[in-house]
Amino acid sequence: MSAAGTGEHEADAQARRDGIGWFRGIATGLAIVVVGLLVSVGGTNELLTNVSGMSRDSLAYLATGLFLVVVIVAAWVLRRLQSRGII
């Protein structure tokens, strides 16, 4: 292997160890929390205020199911972003 090839691998390994930094980490964390709350709580609230003709129990099940779907999708999206080094 050439010396240049080894240096590139070492630089890539160092970049992975360095991570994203404190400022970017905090900003990303806050953005994720805010967007997650707005989508999960706001989306559920919007759905429930516009749905009519359902019993209270049906609305509770619908809201719970929607909330869980949002949390699962958010976890999957965050994992994909993390694997690509974006967050």
ABEGO torsion letter per residue (X at the ends): XBAAAAAAAAAAAAAAAAEAEAAAAAAAAAAAAAAAAAAAAAAAAAAAAABBGBBAAAAAAAAAAAAAAAAAAAAAAAAAAAAAGAX
